[in-house]
């Protein structure tokens, strides 16, 4: 039985073996950066 090469049927090679990543239907907004972290300074002792 003659097996046709992939060169004669290029459609066989067009099927990727790896799954195609599906883009998210709704692009997520960029993450909101946290406000500049202020250094935690202990309050001066109450006098």
N, C-alpha and C positions, 0 to 999 in steps of 0.2 A: 504494500500500500504506500503510495507516494505521499510523503509529508511535505506540505508546502512550507517554504522557509518564511521567516518573519519578514524578510525583505519583500516578498510578494504580498504579504498582508501586514502593512505597517500599522494597521489599527490595533494589532495585538500589542505592539510596543507602546502605544499611546496610553495604555492603562497603567497608571502608576501603582507600584506595589505598596508604597507607603500611603497611609490615609491622607487625604487632602485636608489641611487645617481649615475648618469652617470659620470665617470671620464672624465676630459677634454681630448680631443684627443691629444692636444699638451700641455704638461705641461708648465705652465708659468715659466719663469726664476725667481729666487728669487729677491725680490725688491732690487734695488741698494741703499745701505744706503747713505744718504746725507753726504757730507764731514763734518768733525767736525765743528760745528758752532762756528765761531770766535766771541768773544764778541764785540759788536758794541761800539767802543770807539770814542767819538767825537774828531776830529783832534784838535790839539792845535791851538789857535787863531793865525792867521798870524800876524807877527810883521814886 
